[in-house]
Amino acid sequence: MSRSTTAIPFRVNTARAVCDASLRQAMDYSTRTFSAKRAEGTAQVPLEEWRERASAIRMQVLDNLADYVDRFSANATRAGAVVHRAKDAQIARDTVAAILKDRGIKMVVKAKSMVTEEIHLNKRLEEIGIEPVETDLGEYIVQIAGETPSHILAPAIHKSRKDIGRLFADKLGIEYTDDPEVLTKVARRVLREKFLAAKAGITGANFAIADTGSLVIFTNEGNGRMVTTLPRLHVAVLSVEKVIPSLADLSTFVRLLPRSASGQILSSYLSVITGTRKQGETTGAREIHIVLVDNGRSEIVKGEFREILKCIRCSACMNVCPVYKVIGGHAYGCTYPGPMGIVLTAVLEGMERAHPLQDATTFCGACVEVCPVKVPLSKLLRRLRERRAEQRLTPLVERLAMFGFGTVTQSPALFGLGQRMSWSVWPLLKDFSRSKLFVRLPRPARKTFKRSMS
Amino acid sequence: MRVLLFATCLVDTFYPDTGEATVRLLRHFGVETAFPKRQTCCGKPADSAGYPEQVKKAARHFLSTFEGTDPIVIPSGSCASMVKNHYPELFKDDPDMIRKAQGVADRTFELTQFLVHRLQADKAGLKGSGKVTYHSSCQLMRELGVRDEPIMLLKSLAGAEFVPLPNSTQCCGFGGVFMGKLPEVSMALADEKAEAIIGTGAHVVTGCDHGCLMNIADAMKRRGSSIEVKHIAQVLAEGV
């Protein structure tokens, strides 16, 4: 695994993000809408029962991950796919690049896939002269803007209609408009030509069925179906923990995923792809390659943060997260933002790089409440902060202050002394401290409650 | 009935009036309040910052200070949740301490929980005045499950009008150490909260946690708002 040890400059990113009025407005509107729709879509269903079941299925997979992945591989192979195992991001990139290069492919259409973002696939393809074309509208927008997705489901959530209008005018040479319908039509026209010309399609997968070797893809725009049926070659890139045991188990996730993501009862398209096109079939790729990306997961699944691998990428946690809502996804400076992203980034990219993100929680618990597979996000986030302190990634002054705090809480005399002193030194702290904290706190009372009780 | 009051370090240090209001309120319902003098802090700041060894020091001190059989009343959702939910978890490798922590946890109540479930204070016809709105603190709501109790109490106030706060379950941006770690984000969230409060036209905004209220009060002050920010104990005690 390639690991950078440079810490993400998170504090700086957040300070900048909160001043971006247009970002704040776009984020506020979109996250509110998603959350409201989710609340509506989950109100009339036995949600708790479904979450319990979904969580149990995901745990069952994690407890036997290697077995389920083997079963999926064997059954996918039997159905006609070629299965590749990629231990890390580099091998995954190289595998996909080689498949396309060997077949002389110059342009490839892509459906939205976060794991291809995780392994930085597009950059690698461009390096070897293959043009990747994102066909999910949001993903297309961020691609032509030269950006990365800021949300795992709605990649361009940080952009307003006006931003997109200006972008299309600039990059596609159309007259400026911020009418979403016109903009969508423009993108469709451009992409339609790409679909028809492409000799290969790349997708991720929302789930992989161990019993049948099937790939399951949820989309709303139909682009996923075109990517997997129009070109003769389909390359599916997915991380190993996407496996679930059977099609029967899928029914639980069909109920939960679209509802948790956008409140929809079902996404507009749901594709279940089992192997290559068979004799007598009229659609489907003639050649399917499945790249199973491990990238640290077979180690993560043994560790104390394993439950983050239950995540089904619905994005409900980020939609309700107060911090995400205010700063947007780019401030996190990594592939996966929001509460699930903080945990996943720590285990995928390492603590040295990811630890600043661990400040991004108020422990409000909103994410825990909505997670469809019951990832105990607050518990994992707290544990990450503990790990960060254990590894001495927190400032020395904080560690000393916390030691002092612990000591003082054991001693009523010291505690009382601290209270009296805080009253006296407060004006000084307020004037001379560089921290904004002291300006925001009131001055301690001259007489504590304890003294008034004696 | 007798209860042990844990005032919390914030009330003890910054807001003694809330402590006094709590005592007055409980006395009104015939409850005698004992105040264990050795009390300090529940350890919450170290818990959210990720220093469990330091939390254990605070927790051990708390557990020995609050021994006995009387109910423990705490005018704070996050501190009550610390004692009820986090202490037993903290000592998960030490059976003796778990037993002790669980015993204390079972006797612990957040103030409005105690007022509604033990004292039926929402049916006592307390008096109030003006328009009052309410911010739901996160841990009170999601860790303790106290969602309706404060609202039941506020709605019961004769002479006061309860106005709901739009988006009241969104975090105010306090988050303990969070306020110091990401101050710009904390302030942005507090500003959103303040705008929502001002939009209700209330005279008073109240809540069950002085941490959140302190953060909200700061945002209100920056706006030059005349809306009072008061702990629910103060709002309720005015009518006794």
Chai-1 contact restraints between the chains, C-beta under 6 A:
chainA,res_idxA,chainB,res_idxB,connection_type,confidence,min_distance_angstrom,max_distance_angstrom,comment,restraint_id
A,T14,B,L182,contact,1.0,0.0,6.0,A-B,restraint_1
A,T14,B,E184,contact,1.0,0.0,6.0,A-B,restraint_2
A,T14,B,V185,contact,1.0,0.0,6.0,A-B,restraint_3
A,A15,B,E184,contact,1.0,0.0,6.0,A-B,restraint_4
A,V18,B,E184,contact,1.0,0.0,6.0,A-B,restraint_5
A,V18,B,V185,contact,1.0,0.0,6.0,A-B,restraint_6
A,V18,B,A188,contact,1.0,0.0,6.0,A-B,restraint_7
A,P322,B,Q170,contact,1.0,0.0,6.0,A-B,restraint_8
A,P322,B,C171,contact,1.0,0.0,6.0,A-B,restraint_9
A,P322,B,L189,contact,1.0,0.0,6.0,A-B,restraint_10
A,V323,B,V185,contact,1.0,0.0,6.0,A-B,restraint_11
A,V326,B,V185,contact,1.0,0.0,6.0,A-B,restraint_12
A,V326,B,A188,contact,1.0,0.0,6.0,A-B,restraint_13
A,D359,B,K181,contact,1.0,0.0,6.0,A-B,restraint_14
A,D359,B,L182,contact,1.0,0.0,6.0,A-B,restraint_15
A,T362,B,C171,contact,1.0,0.0,6.0,A-B,restraint_16
A,T362,B,G175,contact,1.0,0.0,6.0,A-B,restraint_17
A,T362,B,F178,contact,1.0,0.0,6.0,A-B,restraint_18
A,F363,B,S48,contact,1.0,0.0,6.0,A-B,restraint_19
A,C364,B,C138,contact,1.0,0.0,6.0,A-B,restraint_20
A,C364,B,C171,contact,1.0,0.0,6.0,A-B,restraint_21
A,G365,B,C138,contact,1.0,0.0,6.0,A-B,restraint_22
A,G365,B,R142,contact,1.0,0.0,6.0,A-B,restraint_23
A,E369,B,R142,contact,1.0,0.0,6.0,A-B,restraint_24
A,R385,B,G50,contact,1.0,0.0,6.0,A-B,restraint_25
A,E386,B,G50,contact,1.0,0.0,6.0,A-B,restraint_26
A,E386,B,P52,contact,1.0,0.0,6.0,A-B,restraint_27
A,A389,B,G50,contact,1.0,0.0,6.0,A-B,restraint_28
A,A389,B,Y51,contact,1.0,0.0,6.0,A-B,restraint_29
A,M402,B,A46,contact,1.0,0.0,6.0,A-B,restraint_30
A,M402,B,Y51,contact,1.0,0.0,6.0,A-B,restraint_31
A,M402,B,Q54,contact,1.0,0.0,6.0,A-B,restraint_32
A,F405,B,A46,contact,1.0,0.0,6.0,A-B,restraint_33
A,F405,B,Q54,contact,1.0,0.0,6.0,A-B,restraint_34
A,G406,B,Q54,contact,1.0,0.0,6.0,A-B,restraint_35
A,G406,B,K57,contact,1.0,0.0,6.0,A-B,restraint_36
A,T409,B,T40,contact,1.0,0.0,6.0,A-B,restraint_37
A,T409,B,C41,contact,1.0,0.0,6.0,A-B,restraint_38
A,T409,B,K57,contact,1.0,0.0,6.0,A-B,restraint_39
A,T409,B,A58,contact,1.0,0.0,6.0,A-B,restraint_40
A,T409,B,H61,contact,1.0,0.0,6.0,A-B,restraint_41
A,Q410,B,K57,contact,1.0,0.0,6.0,A-B,restraint_42
A,Q410,B,H61,contact,1.0,0.0,6.0,A-B,restraint_43
A,P412,B,R38,contact,1.0,0.0,6.0,A-B,restraint_44
A,F415,B,T40,contact,1.0,0.0,6.0,A-B,restraint_45
A,Q419,B,T13,contact,1.0,0.0,6.0,A-B,restraint_46
A,K436,B,P183,contact,1.0,0.0,6.0,A-B,restraint_47
A,L437,B,G180,contact,1.0,0.0,6.0,A-B,restraint_48
A,R440,B,D218,contact,1.0,0.0,6.0,A-B,restraint_49
A,P442,B,F14,contact,1.0,0.0,6.0,A-B,restraint_50
A,P444,B,T13,contact,1.0,0.0,6.0,A-B,restraint_51
A,P444,B,F14,contact,1.0,0.0,6.0,A-B,restraint_52
A,A445,B,F14,contact,1.0,0.0,6.0,A-B,restraint_53
A,A445,B,P16,contact,1.0,0.0,6.0,A-B,restraint_54
A,T448,B,D12,contact,1.0,0.0,6.0,A-B,restraint_55
A,T448,B,T13,contact,1.0,0.0,6.0,A-B,restraint_56
A,F449,B,A7,contact,1.0,0.0,6.0,A-B,restraint_57
A,F449,B,V11,contact,1.0,0.0,6.0,A-B,restraint_58
A,F449,B,D12,contact,1.0,0.0,6.0,A-B,restraint_59
A,F449,B,P16,contact,1.0,0.0,6.0,A-B,restraint_60
A,F449,B,G19,contact,1.0,0.0,6.0,A-B,restraint_61
A,K450,B,D12,contact,1.0,0.0,6.0,A-B,restraint_62
A,S452,B,P16,contact,1.0,0.0,6.0,A-B,restraint_63
A,M453,B,F35,contact,1.0,0.0,6.0,A-B,restraint_64
